[in-house]
Amino acid sequence: MPVRKLRFAVALLAAPSFASFLSAPVDAAERRAIAVAPASLDRAIAVLAQQAGVDIGSAEPGLGHIRVPGVRGRLTAADALDRLLSGTGLVAQSMSPDSFRIVRRAAPRPVRRAPPATRVVLPPAVTEPPGEPGPMPEIVVMASKRATSQLRFPGALTIVHREGTGVIGADAAGGMERAIAATPILQGTALGAGRNKLFIRGVADSSFTGPTQSTANVYFGEVPVAYNGPDPGLNLYDVDQVEVLEGPQGTLYGAGAIGGIIRLVPHPVELSTVAATVSGGASATRSGAPGGDVAGMINLPVSRGVVGLRAVGYSVVEGGYIDDVQRALRNVNRVTTTGGRLDVRVVPAHGWTIDAGIVAQSVSAPDLQYAERGAGSLSRASRLAQPFEQQYFLGRVVIDRQWNDGLHLVSATGLVHRDADSRFDATKPNRPTMPIAYDTDERSRLFSHETRLSRTGTNGAGWLVGVAVIHARDAYARLYGAPDRLRDIVGVTNRTFDAAVFGEAGVAVTPKLTVTAGARLTHQRTDGDPIASLRTTNFIRGRSSTRVDPTLGASWLLAPTLAAYARYQSGFRTGGITVAPGVGRVVDLVPDTIHVGEIGLRRERRGSRGLAASIGISLTDWRHIQADLVDRSGFPFTTNLGNSHIRGVEASVDWVPLSGLHVDAAMFLNDTRVTDPDTALGRQTGTRLPNTPPFAMSGSVGYDWSVGAGARAGIDAGWRYVGRSMVGTQAPLDISQGDYGTTHLGGTWSKGRVRLSSTIENVLDAKGDRFAGGNPFALAARNEYTPLRPRTIRLGGAITW
């Protein structure tokens, strides 16, 4: 399939000349509002340099592998650096009033003791204990759109950091699969990169992708990556962390965030450091084809402290492991992902930051990910290849202004182009010699803009106000017939305009009790029409709606590191024209709405050692659930399947008992029942929602230590269990899936600029059916499953300059 070239331009809003800003003097001794979140040391230095208005440089290797707790308060640049570097073995040297250099701390001189004959006893030398932690500042949650401490945030959230061998960001392998494996709160289907749907806290509609909005919104920094359809599957190389804010998040993020939001936080451009990294790896899968990945990053300050750029590129080949016995082909489910990013940062004056960037990614899969029982181990029999191609582009501009009194302005604009083409084998089982194809052609365009102003107070207090505009156009075309004589069947095009005003305020009623309230006023219009060469007369007019989504929360500080929270919030998904059962009909989809109440406790670790933990209970009322399904003939359609009540309990533990040893575990227990079902679909009250296992858990143990001569080594082990669920709630979708456990082992060795790693995924070579439906036209046979990837070993390495 030819690659379609898309062109788009991102235009910066007109602004005053920056020349007068460049000569503004900087007083490094001035106390400024500093809020640097926990991160790798190189990223924390870049953020601190921006906030303090100074230059910070270093020639020491390995800063990206040092994790620092962050720093917060009104501080001078020197004081902030001292706190940031506490326990790292590094110190800051002042080179001029507005520049610093980070160097390794000199070893203490040994104390020379007098000979025994002199009978002089000197006191023991007093040296600083290596790696002894100082007090740890509060972790700041940026996905809340105002700087709120994690401890005082009135709601449930999960942050997956860039660390270890099995998480995210250090290389191009794994991607979102690693993030999903790290927390049971996050679930996903297994249709393949660019086709997967992500679910948060049990708010799941179906395994199949179609024209509806996802239940979880994905953001790249400050801009959404899609409006309708599946997650585009952006690679997480050079992404520092993944923030999962459990939903609904209708007040802050608007339509579509009924399950919550997933925010990918890329590593920012560093304005004072030239840096580059090259990483790569090779993988081998039992009974499958080899795979590999290569990635690189370069960071260049164009004008030190003022202009810089960061370029990222990657290519990943996931080796196939499923055979097609009908076509005598092996390992047909290979997936190739190639892409990159280019970001430019400009700091025209103290407090101002302008970030502009482009993300481009291509996904190519020659066939689907499913196998068939009875066709042999990890095999199936299909008459046609079932490829998938996706071309994705994202452009973004973010203007950020911070004042010393805590006032913060953010203006973010994004443009998205996504083109995707799929084919399914629709050959009739009773006529296998007459191949039939079913093709889908998706074209999505999205313009988004948001401007907000906020101020952060103490004890969780503060406020924000903002405006947001979205214009989305999603075309979903379908073709059916003999591969060389395809004909159009009815698809849909939806155009959505969404304008909103939102605000939120937290008031410290007492130093320990903070109450948060907010609302979002949304006016939305969706217009759509059927598309086909032979247009239907069943035209349905568009709909307009104006709604308010409120939120109310509270945080009560029970102890310096322990807080209770409570929250209520609502959200919705857009309705509009969608494909009905059959090949020539469309229907008007009703918007679905959700209301959630939750309470919980959160304990924060203050220091490099100790215990952090959380536990929460949630009640969800979900009305007019939208779901992409398939009929008994295999044709996809979308409908409102009924209502549901979801009851959930979640808990997590993050424990560092001693330096270098890290233990974490998390679980999610839920009950989902369909109430008031659509009787036309044959569902019965009490049926569980699809793709929602009643129980899931994950955990890991890791240890990192020095092996001498400046080298370090680390090992980690992880496990994950996913409970049993169903593909759908009625025949032919009432097929069991899940109920499997997988394990992970990893190791690292690093010295100076070199880092080596090894991982083993699915160590015990577990068998299981992941959350996916495969080919909808073969579901009636009830023998499809999406197997876990067999045991896979990867050896990798990275060099940093």
C-alpha positions in Angstrom: 0.0 0.0 0.0 1.6 3.3 -1.0 2.5 5.7 1.8 0.5 8.8 1.7 2.4 12.0 2.2 0.6 14.6 4.3 1.6 18.2 4.6 0.7 20.6 7.3 2.1 23.8 8.8 2.0 25.0 12.4 1.9 28.8 12.6 3.0 30.6 15.7 0.8 33.4 16.9 2.2 36.9 16.2 4.2 38.1 19.2 6.3 41.1 20.1 10.0 41.1 19.1 12.1 39.1 21.4 15.2 41.1 21.0 14.5 43.3 24.0 14.1 40.2 26.2 17.5 38.7 25.3 19.5 41.4 27.1 17.4 41.3 30.4 19.8 40.8 33.3 19.4 37.7 35.5 20.0 37.8 39.3 20.8 34.3 40.4 20.7 35.3 44.0 17.0 36.2 43.7 14.6 33.8 45.3 12.2 32.5 42.8 9.2 30.0 42.7 10.8 26.6 42.0 8.8 23.5 41.3 10.9 20.7 39.8 9.2 17.3 39.8 11.0 14.0 40.5 12.9 13.0 37.3 16.2 12.0 35.9 18.9 14.4 36.9 19.5 15.7 33.4 15.8 16.6 33.0 15.6 18.1 36.4 18.6 20.4 35.7 17.0 21.6 32.4 13.7 22.5 34.2 15.6 24.2 37.1 17.7 26.2 34.7 14.5 27.5 32.9 12.7 28.3 36.2 15.7 30.0 37.8 16.9 31.8 34.7 20.4 30.5 34.9 22.8 28.3 32.8 23.6 24.9 34.3 26.1 22.7 32.5 28.1 19.5 33.2 30.6 17.2 31.5 29.9 14.3 33.9 28.5 11.2 32.2 25.4 9.3 33.2 23.2 12.1 34.5 20.2 10.6 32.7 20.5 7.5 34.9 20.4 9.3 38.2 17.0 9.7 39.7 16.5 12.8 41.9 13.5 13.6 44.1 12.9 17.1 42.8 12.8 20.4 44.7 10.0 23.0 45.5 9.8 26.4 47.2 11.0 30.0 46.9 14.7 29.5 46.6 17.8 30.9 45.0 19.4 29.0 42.1 22.3 27.9 44.3 20.0 26.6 47.1 17.8 24.8 44.7 20.8 23.1 43.1 22.2 22.0 46.5 18.9 20.4 47.4 18.5 18.8 44.0 22.0 17.2 44.1 21.8 16.0 47.8 22.8 12.4 47.9 24.0 12.1 44.3 27.7 12.5 44.9 27.7 15.7 42.7 28.0 19.3 43.6 27.4 22.6 41.8 30.2 25.1 41.3 29.4 28.7 40.6 31.1 29.9 37.4 29.5 33.4 37.3 26.5 35.1 38.9 24.2 33.3 36.5 25.9 30.0 35.5 26.8 26.8 37.3 28.8 23.7 36.6 28.0 20.3 38.1 31.0 18.2 39.0 31.6 15.0 41.0 32.2 15.6 44.7 35.8 15.3 45.6 36.6 12.3 47.8 37.3 13.3 51.5 40.9 13.4 52.4 42.0 10.6 54.8 42.8 11.7 58.3 46.5 11.1 59.2 46.7 9.7 62.7 49.7 10.2 64.9 52.0 7.3 65.6 51.0 5.2 68.7 54.0 6.4 70.7 52.7 9.9 70.9 49.6 8.7 72.8 47.6 11.4 70.9 44.1 10.2 70.1 42.4 12.2 67.3 38.6 12.1 66.9 37.4 10.1 63.9 37.1 11.9 60.6 33.6 13.2 60.0 32.6 12.5 56.4 29.2 12.8 54.7 27.6 9.4 54.4 27.4 8.5 50.7 24.0 8.6 49.2 22.3 9.6 52.4 19.0 11.2 51.4 17.7 14.6 52.6 14.1 15.5 53.0 12.1 14.8 49.8 9.9 17.5 48.4 6.3 16.8 47.4 5.7 15.2 44.1 3.9 17.6 41.7 1.1 16.3 39.5 1.2 18.3 36.2 -1.7 16.4 34.5 -4.0 18.2 36.9 -3.3 21.3 34.8 -2.2 23.2 37.9 0.8 22.3 40.1 -0.9 20.1 42.7 1.1 17.9 45.1 0.5 14.2 44.6 -0.3 13.8 48.3 -3.0 16.5 48.3 -4.5 15.6 44.9 -8.2 14.8 45.4 -8.4 11.7 43.2 -6.7 8.5 42.0 -3.7 8.6 39.8 -0.8 6.4 38.7 2.7 7.6 37.4 4.9 5.1 35.5 8.5 6.4 35.6 11.4 6.0 33.2 13.6 3.6 35.2 14.5 0.0 35.4 14.8 -2.5 32.5 11.1 -3.2 32.1 9.4 0.1 32.0 9.5 2.9 29.4 11.6 5.4 27.6 15.2 4.1 27.8 14.9 2.2 24.4 12.4 1.9 21.6 11.2 -1.6 22.6 8.1 -2.4 24.5 6.3 0.9 24.4 2.8 1.1 25.8 2.9 -2.6 26.5 5.4 -2.0 29.2 3.3 0.8 30.8 0.2 -1.5 30.8 2.2 -4.3 32.4 3.3 -1.9 35.2 -0.2 -1.1 36.5 -3.4 -3.2 36.6 -5.4 0.1 36.4 -4.4 0.3 32.7 -5.7 -2.3 30.3 -5.5 -2.6 26.5 -6.6 -4.7 23.6 -4.1 -6.7 21.5 -5.3 -6.0 17.9 -1.8 -4.4 17.2 -0.1 -1.0 17.2 -2.4 1.7 15.9 -5.5 -0.4 16.4 -5.5 -0.9 20.2 -8.0 0.6 22.6 -6.9 1.6 26.1 -9.1 1.3 29.2 -8.7 2.8 32.7 -10.3 1.4 35.9 -12.7 -1.0 34.2 -14.4 1.6 31.9 -14.3 -0.6 28.8 -16.7 -0.8 25.9 -15.5 -3.4 23.4 -12.5 -5.1 21.8 -13.3 -3.7 18.4 -12.3 -0.3 16.9 -14.7 1.9 15.0 -15.7 5.5 14.6 -16.5 6.0 18.3 -14.4 7.9 20.8 -12.1 5.9 23.1 -13.0 5.8 26.8 -9.5 7.1 27.6 -8.0 10.2 26.1 -4.3 10.1 25.3 -2.2 13.3 25.4 1.3 14.0 24.1 2.4 16.7 26.6 -0.4 19.3 26.4 -2.2 18.2 23.2 -4.5 15.2 22.4 -3.2 12.6 20.0 -6.7 11.7 18.6 -10.4 12.5 19.0 -12.2 9.4 17.6 -11.0 5.9 17.0 -8.2 3.8 18.6 -4.9 4.9 20.2 -2.4 5.6 17.4 0.2 3.7 19.4 3.0 6.3 19.6 6.4 4.8 20.6 7.6 5.8 24.1 11.3 6.2 23.3 12.7 9.3 25.1 9.4 9.7 27.0 10.2 10.4 30.7 6.9 9.1 32.3 3.4 8.1 31.7 0.8 9.8 33.9 -2.6 8.0 34.3 -5.3 10.3 35.7 -8.3 8.1 36.5 -11.6 9.3 35.3 -13.8 10.7 34.4 -11.9 13.9 33.7 -14.7 15.8 32.0 -14.0 19.1 33.9 -10.4 19.4 32.8 -10.3 17.4 29.6 -13.8 17.4 28.1 -15.5 14.9 25.9 -14.0 11.4 25.7 -12.2 11.3 29.0 -14.8 9.2 30.7 -12.3 6.5 31.8 -9.5 9.1 32.4 -6.5 10.4 30.6 -3.1 9.0 29.7 -0.5 11.7 29.4 2.8 11.0 27.7 5.5 13.3 29.0 8.4 13.6 26.5 11.9 14.6 27.6 12.2 18.4 27.0 14.7 20.2 25.0 17.8 21.0 27.1 19.1 24.5 26.4 22.5 24.2 28.1 23.7 20.7 27.2 24.8 19.0 24.1 23.7 15.4 24.4 23.2 12.4 22.2 22.2 8.8 22.7 22.2 5.8 20.4 20.4 2.6 21.6 19.6 -0.7 20.0 18.7 -4.3 20.7 18.0 -7.7 19.1 15.2 -10.0 20.3 14.5 -13.7 19.8 11.0 -15.3 20.3 10.6 -19.0 20.9 9.2 -20.5 17.7 9.0 -17.1 16.1 11.0 -14.7 13.9 13.7 -12.4 15.3 13.1 -8.8 16.0 15.1 -5.7 16.7 15.0 -2.0 17.5 17.3 1.0 16.9 16.8 4.5 18.2 18.7 7.7 18.6 18.5 11.1 20.1 20.4 14.3 19.7 20.0 17.5 21.8 21.6 20.7 20.6 21.6 24.2 22.2 21.5 26.5 19.2 21.9 29.6 21.4 22.9 28.6 24.9 20.0 29.2 27.3 17.8 30.7 24.6 17.2 28.3 21.7 17.7 24.5 21.5 16.4 21.5 19.5 16.0 17.8 20.2 15.6 15.2 17.5 14.5 11.6 18.1 14.3 8.7 15.6 13.4 5.1 16.0 12.5 1.9 14.2 11.2 -1.3 15.8 10.5 -4.7 14.2 8.4 -7.0 16.3 9.0 -10.5 15.0 6.0 -12.6 14.1 5.2 -15.9 15.8 1.8 -17.0 14.2 1.8 -19.2 11.1 -0.9 -19.4 8.4 -1.3 -23.0 7.3 -3.8 -22.2 4.5 -1.3 -20.0 2.7 1.8 -21.9 3.9 3.3 -18.8 5.5 5.3 -18.6 8.8 5.4 -15.8 11.4 2.8 -13.6 9.5 2.1 -11.2 12.4 5.2 -9.1 12.1 4.8 -5.4 13.0 7.1 -2.6 11.9 7.0 0.9 13.6 9.1 3.7 12.3 9.0 7.3 13.4 10.6 10.3 15.1 10.1 13.6 16.7 11.6 17.1 16.3 11.2 19.6 19.0 12.4 23.2 19.3 12.4 25.2 22.5 12.8 29.0 22.7 13.2 30.9 25.9 12.9 34.6 24.8 12.9 35.9 28.3 12.9 34.8 31.9 9.7 32.9 32.6 8.7 32.5 28.9 9.1 29.2 27.1 7.9 28.3 23.6 7.9 24.6 22.5 7.1 23.6 18.9 7.4 20.1 17.6 6.4 17.5 15.1 5.8 13.8 15.7 5.6 11.4 12.7 5.1 7.6 12.8 4.3 4.8 10.4 2.9 1.4 11.4 2.9 -1.5 9.0 1.5 -5.0 9.8 1.2 -7.5 7.0 -1.4 -9.6 8.9 -3.5 -9.8 12.1 -2.5 -11.1 15.5 -5.0 -13.9 16.0 -4.7 -17.7 15.9 -7.3 -20.5 15.6 -7.8 -23.5 17.9 -7.5 -26.7 15.9 -5.2 -25.3 13.3 -2.0 -26.2 15.2 0.0 -24.4 17.8 0.1 -20.7 17.2 -1.5 -21.1 13.7 -4.6 -20.2 11.7 -6.0 -20.8 8.3 -7.1 -17.7 6.3 -7.7 -17.3 2.6 -6.4 -13.7 2.4 -3.7 -11.6 4.0 -5.1 -9.1 6.4 -2.8 -6.1 6.5 -2.9 -2.8 8.4 -1.2 0.5 7.5 -1.2 3.7 9.5 0.4 7.1 8.8 0.3 9.5 11.7 1.4 13.1 12.1 1.1 15.5 15.1 2.2 19.1 15.2 2.1 21.1 18.4 3.0 24.6 19.7 3.0 25.2 23.5 3.5 28.7 24.9 4.3 28.8 28.7 4.7 31.8 30.9 5.5 31.5 34.7 5.6 34.5 37.0 7.5 34.6 40.3 4.2 34.9 42.3 3.0 31.5 41.1 0.8 32.7 38.2 1.1 30.3 35.2 -0.1 30.7 31.7 -0.3 27.8 29.2 -1.5 28.0 25.6 -1.3 24.8 23.6 -2.3 24.2 19.9 -2.2 20.8 18.2 -2.9 19.4 14.7 -3.3 15.7 13.9 -3.5 13.8 10.6 -4.1 10.1 10.8 -4.7 7.8 7.8 -5.3 4.1 8.4 -6.3 1.2 6.1 -7.3 -2.3 7.2 -8.3 -5.5 5.4 -10.2 -8.5 6.8 -10.8 -11.9 5.3 -14.6 -12.2 4.9 -14.5 -15.4 2.8 -17.6 -17.6 3.5 -16.7 -20.9 5.3 -19.0 -22.8 2.9 -17.4 -21.2 -0.2 -13.7 -21.2 0.6 -12.7 -21.0 -3.1 -14.3 -17.6 -3.5 -12.2 -15.1 -1.4 -14.1 -12.1 -0.1 -12.4 -9.0 1.4 -13.7 -6.3 3.7 -11.6 -3.1 3.8 -11.9 -0.1 6.0 -10.4 3.3 5.2 -10.1 5.8 8.1 -9.2 9.5 7.7 -9.0 11.6 10.8 -8.2 15.3 11.2 -8.0 17.1 14.5 -7.4 20.7 15.5 -7.2 21.5 19.2 -6.4 24.6 21.2 -6.5 25.4 24.9 -5.4 28.4 26.8 -5.5 28.4 30.6 -4.3 30.5 33.5 -3.6 29.0 37.0 -2.1 29.8 40.3 -0.8 27.4 42.9 -1.3 27.9 46.6 -0.3 25.9 49.6 -1.9 22.8 51.1 -3.5 21.9 47.7 -5.1 25.3 47.2 -5.1 27.2 43.9 -7.2 27.9 40.9 -7.3 27.7 37.1 -9.6 29.0 34.4 -9.4 28.1 30.7 -11.0 28.0 27.3 -10.7 25.1 24.7 -11.7 24.6 21.1 -11.7 21.3 19.1 -12.6 20.7 15.5 -12.5 17.1 14.4 -13.4 15.4 11.2 -13.4 11.6 11.0 -14.3 9.6 7.9 -14.9 5.9 8.1 -15.3 4.3 4.6 -15.9 0.6 3.9 -15.6 -1.7 0.9 -16.7 -5.3 0.4 -16.4 -8.0 -2.3 -14.0 -9.9 -4.3 -10.4 -8.5 -3.8 -10.3 -7.3 -7.4 -13.9 -6.1 -7.5 -14.5 -4.3 -4.3 -17.6 -2.1 -4.0 -18.5 0.7 -1.5 -20.8 0.0 1.3 -22.2 2.7 3.6 -19.7 4.3 5.9 -19.9 7.5 7.9 -18.3 10.9 8.2 -18.6 12.9 11.4 -17.6 16.5 11.9 -17.5 17.8 15.5 -17.0 21.3 16.8 -16.5 21.6 20.5 -16.1 24.8 22.5 -15.7 24.9 26.2 -15.0 27.2 29.2 -13.7 25.5 32.3 -12.5 26.3 35.8 -11.4 24.8 39.1 -10.5 26.2 42.5 -9.1 24.6 45.6 -9.7 26.4 48.9 -7.8 25.5 52.1 -10.6 25.5 54.6 -8.0 24.7 57.3 -4.3 23.9 56.9 -5.3 20.2 56.7 -8.6 20.3 54.8 -8.8 21.5 51.2 -12.0 21.5 49.2 -11.9 21.6 45.3 -14.8 22.5 43.0 -15.0 23.1 39.3 -17.1 22.8 36.2 -16.8 22.7 32.4 -19.4 24.3 30.2 -19.4 22.6 26.8 -21.2 23.5 23.6 -20.8 20.8 21.0 -22.3 20.2 17.5 -21.8 17.0 15.5 -22.8 16.8 11.9 -22.4 13.7 9.8 -23.6 11.9 6.8 -23.3 8.4 5.2 -20.6 8.0 2.6 -20.6 5.6 -0.3 -20.6 5.7 -4.1 -24.4 4.9 -3.8 -25.6 7.2 -1.1 -28.4 6.2 1.2 -31.5 8.3 1.6 -31.5 7.6 5.3 -29.9 11.0 6.0 -29.7 12.0 9.7 -29.4 15.6 10.8 -26.7 16.6 13.1 -27.2 17.3 16.8 -26.2 20.2 19.1 -25.8 19.9 22.9 -24.8 22.2 25.7 -23.9 20.6 29.0 -22.1 21.2 32.3 -19.7 18.7 33.8 -19.0 19.5 37.5 -16.4 18.2 39.9 -16.2 18.3 43.7 -13.3 17.0 45.7 -11.7 17.2 49.1 -8.3 16.4 50.6 -7.7 15.9 54.3 -4.2 15.8 55.6 -4.2 13.2 58.4 -0.4 13.2 59.0 2.6 14.9 57.3 2.8 12.1 54.8 -0.8 10.7 54.9 -3.9 12.2 53.3 -7.5 11.1 52.6 -9.4 12.2 49.5 -12.9 12.1 48.1 -14.2 13.2 44.7 -17.2 13.3 42.4 -17.0 14.0 38.7 -18.9 13.5 35.5 -18.1 13.1 31.8 -19.5 12.2 28.4 -18.7 11.0 24.9 -19.9 12.5 21.7 -22.8 11.0 19.8 -23.4 11.2 16.0 -24.0 9.1 13.0 -22.6 5.6 13.0 -22.7 2.3 11.1 -25.7 0.1 12.0 -25.9 -3.7 11.7 -25.8 -4.8 8.0 -24.2 -3.2 5.0 -26.4 -0.3 4.1 -27.7 1.4 7.2 -26.7 4.1 9.6 -28.1 5.2 12.9 -27.9 8.2 15.2 -25.7 7.3 18.3 -26.8 8.8 21.6 -24.0 10.4 23.7 -23.1 8.3 26.7 -22.6 9.9 30.2 -20.7 8.8 33.3 -20.8 9.8 37.0 -18.1 8.6 39.4 -17.7 8.9 43.2 -14.5 7.8 44.9 -12.8 7.9 48.3 -9.2 6.9 49.2 -6.1 7.1 51.3 -2.6 8.0 50.0 0.7 7.8 51.8 3.8 9.5 50.3 7.4 8.6 50.8 9.5 11.6 51.9 13.1 10.5 51.3 14.8 7.9 49.1 13.8 5.1 51.5 10.5 4.2 53.0 6.9 3.3 52.1 4.5 4.9 49.7 1.0 3.4 49.3 -2.6 4.1 48.3 -6.0 2.5 48.4 -9.2 3.7 46.8 -12.9 2.7 46.4 -15.0 3.9 43.4 -18.6 3.8 42.3 -19.5 4.4 38.6 -22.8 5.0 36.9 -22.4 4.7 33.1 -25.5 5.5 30.9 -26.2 4.7 27.2 -22.8 2.9 26.7 -21.4 3.3 23.2 -19.7 0.2 21.9 -18.2 -1.0 18.6 -19.5 -4.5 18.0 -20.0 -7.1 15.2 -23.1 -8.9 14.0 -23.4 -12.6 13.4 -22.3 -12.2 9.8 -19.1 -10.4 11.0 -20.0 -6.9 9.9 -18.9 -4.2 12.5 -21.5 -1.8 13.8 -21.8 0.7 16.7 -24.7 0.9 19.2 -25.7 2.1 22.6 -25.8 -1.3 24.5 -27.3 -0.2 27.8 -26.3 1.0 31.2 -23.8 -0.2 33.8 -22.7 0.1 37.4 -19.0 -0.4 38.2 -17.7 -0.9 41.7 -14.0 -0.9 42.1 -11.2 -1.3 44.7 -7.6 -0.4 43.9 -4.5 -0.5 46.0 -0.7 0.0 45.4 2.5 -0.3 47.5 5.8 1.3 46.6 8.5 0.3 49.1 12.2 1.1 49.3 13.4 -0.8 52.4 17.1 0.0 51.8 19.2 1.9 49.3 19.1 0.2 45.9 16.2 -2.2 46.7 12.8 -1.4 45.3 9.5 -3.4 45.8 6.2 -2.5 44.3 2.8 -4.1 43.9 -0.7 -3.0 42.7 -4.1 -4.6 42.3 -7.5 -3.8 40.9 -10.8 -5.5 41.9 -14.0 -4.6 40.2 -17.6 -5.6 39.5 -19.3 -4.5 36.3 -22.8 -5.3 35.5 -25.0 -4.3 32.5 -28.4 -2.9 33.6 -31.3 -1.8 31.5 -29.8 -3.5 28.4 -31.0 -2.9 24.8 -33.5 -5.7 24.4 -32.9 -5.7 20.6 -29.4 -6.9 21.2 -30.4 -9.9 23.3 -28.5 -8.9 26.4 -29.6 -9.9 29.8 -29.4 -7.8 33.0 -26.3 -8.9 35.1 -24.0 -9.5 32.2 -20.5 -8.2 32.8 -19.0 -5.5 30.5 -16.5 -6.9 28.0 -12.7 -6.5 28.5 -13.1 -5.9 32.3 -11.4 -8.7 34.3 -12.8 -8.8 37.8 -9.3 -9.0 39.2 -5.8 -7.9 38.0 -2.5 -7.4 39.7 1.1 -6.6 39.1 4.4 -6.3 41.0 8.1 -6.1 40.7 11.3 -6.3 42.7 14.5 -4.6 41.7 18.0 -4.1 43.1 20.7 -1.7 42.0 24.3 -1.7 43.3 27.8 -0.5 42.6 30.2 -3.0 41.2 33.3 -0.9 41.6 35.4 1.3 39.3 32.5 3.6 38.6 30.2 0.8 37.3 26.8 -0.2 38.4 24.6 -3.2 38.0 20.9 -3.9 38.4 18.5 -6.7 38.3 14.7 -6.8 38.4 11.8 -9.3 38.3 8.2 -8.5 37.6 4.9 -10.4 37.3 1.4 -9.6 36.1 -1.9 -11.4 36.4 -5.0 -10.6 34.2 -8.3 -12.1 35.2 -10.9 -13.7 33.0 -13.3 -11.6 30.9 -15.4 -11.9 27.7 -14.9 -10.5 24.2 -18.5 -9.4 24.3 -21.8 -10.0 26.0 -23.8 -12.0 23.5 -23.1 -14.6 20.8 -20.9 -14.8 18.9 -18.8 -12.5 21.2 -19.4 -14.4 24.4 -15.9 -15.9 24.2 -13.7 -16.2 27.3 -10.4 -14.4 27.4 -7.7 -13.4 29.9 -7.0 -15.5 33.1 -3.2 -15.7 32.6 -0.1 -14.6 34.3 3.2 -13.5 32.9 6.7 -12.9 34.3 9.6 -10.6 33.4 13.3 -10.7 34.3 15.9 -8.0 33.5 19.4 -6.9 34.1 21.5 -3.9 33.4 25.2 -2.9 33.6 26.4 0.6 33.1 29.7 2.4 33.3 30.4 5.9 32.1 28.6 6.4 28.8 27.8 2.8 28.2 24.7 0.9 29.3 24.0 -2.8 28.5 20.7 -4.5 29.2 19.0 -7.9 28.9 15.4 -8.9 29.4 13.3 -12.0 29.3 9.6 -11.5 28.7 7.1 -14.3 29.5 9.8 -16.2 31.3 7.6 -19.3 32.0 6.3 -19.3 28.4 2.7 -18.9 29.6 -0.2 -19.5 27.3 -3.2 -17.2 27.3 -5.7 -15.3 25.2 -5.2 -11.5 25.3 -8.0 -8.9 24.9 -8.7 -8.8 21.2 -11.2 -10.2 18.7 -9.0 -11.0 15.7 -11.0 -11.3 12.4 -14.7 -10.4 13.0 -15.8 -12.5 10.1 -14.4 -15.7 11.7 -15.8 -15.1 15.2 -18.9 -17.2 14.5 -16.7 -20.3 14.5 -15.8 -19.4 18.1 -12.2 -20.8 17.7 -10.3 -17.5 17.5 -7.8 -16.4 20.2 -5.0 -13.8 20.5 -2.1 -15.7 22.0 0.5 -14.2 24.3 3.9 -13.7 22.7 6.0 -16.7 23.6 9.2 -16.4 25.7 11.2 -13.6 24.2 14.8 -12.6 25.0 16.3 -9.2 24.2 19.9 -8.0 24.4 20.4 -4.3 24.1 22.8 -1.5 24.7 23.1 2.3 24.6 25.8 4.8 24.4 25.4 8.4 25.7 27.4 11.4 24.8 
